[in-house]
Amino acid sequence: MILEKASFAYPLHVEQEKMAINEEVSLKPNSDIERGIDANIVSISDDGKSVVYISQNRKYRLNNTEEIVRATAYISLILDYGYSADCIALEFSVPDRVPNHFADIVVFKDRTKKTPYIVVECKREEASQGELDQAVAQGFGYANQLRAEFLWMTSIIRNDYFKVMGFGGAERIENRIADLPKEGKTEAARAKYTKGGKDGFELETVQENELTRKFKQAHDALWAGGKRNPSEAFDELDKLIFCKIWDERTPRKPGEPYEKGARRMKRFSKKISVFQARNSKPS
């Protein structure tokens, strides 16, 4: 696991827009928002206070920290997963729900936008574990109501993926998947990260501050809001870090998944889900 502080050179318009963004929010160099600007997927308003979704012809304020997360997810759906902006809707009204209930992002099977395929529920990066778990529940409500096949809950730091169709409405373990299916695929990949990025994504070097946020969130989940001794939670986090480094350094062929494949990840997810369920019950 390598931490690097890289320097980046930007086109002038990107640098100007990045400076404008920084008046209200702090963005990392080479962030997904800047990828979206370069690809003409999003732009930043002249006053630097809003993100403009170009194909959607919609603009939202950046002082809502969830908007950074939504913009990041939207750009990733197009650039990383291959979905057309014409098949994506923002703030999509969920029928038969309380008024003013909208799904953050909905990906449809085609441009007619009649058949929802993926529901994306976004939460701010600083959200607590409780808020994120609630977002998963809310996302399932929207996905079931829209009869969507997949759900993605994201805060950038934490990402949960589920297959919704074919499972009971309360299932949260057996239907957990490693990643979303890419455009043209009907099933999710067996693992999100693979050697060389074949049929998945290659591991990326992250900035130190982002890694620290991930460590903190993992520690908070293990700490379970004070139900576990802090030093014990830290020990468990150390074990996870050790296993992660060991896994990254294990020799593997191109396309072979990291984290020992989906089966082990599914078993690990089950253990985490059972642990969280057990510790969320009132004493």
Buried (B, 14 or more C-beta within 10 A) or exposed (E): EEEEEEEEEBEEEBEEBBEBBEEBBEBEEEBBBBBBBBEEBBBBBEEBBBBBBBBBEEBBEBEBBBBBBBBBBBBBBBBBBEBBBEBBBBEBEBEEBEEEBBBBBBBBBEEEBEEBBBBBBBBBBEBEBEEBBBBBEBBBBBBBBBEBBBBBBBBBBBBBBBBBEEBEEEBBBBBBBBBBBBBEEEEBBBBBBBBEEEBBBEBEEBBEEBEEBEBEBBBBBBBBEEEBEEEEBBEBBEEBEEEEEEBBEEEBEEEBBBBBBBEEBBEBBBEBBEBBEEBEEEE
